[in-house]
């Protein structure tokens, strides 16, 4: 027996309303949908107010400039395979690691 359009529209509307009610706090931006909202209510996972960004201190930019210029030169020369995002933490470059692995 085929469904009538009225029944289809009614069930579609009902399911849409249920989905909106279940996700309303997430749509507003207050919290995540269930069950993650229980984590949002836990005091361990709450964060305080964000600090204002400082615009008078340029040292983070100046400290990273040499490494960024070096990486830009490598990209320009086509050496992307030799770059490792952990190289600033003391990890070897990927090319050095590959050379050790091939020995």
Secondary structure, DSSP 8 states (H G I E B T S, - for coil): ----HHHHHHHHHHHHHHHHHHHHHHHHTSS-STTHHHHHHSGGG---------SS--HHHHHHHHHHHHHHHHHHHT-GGG--TTGGGT---HHHHHHHHH-
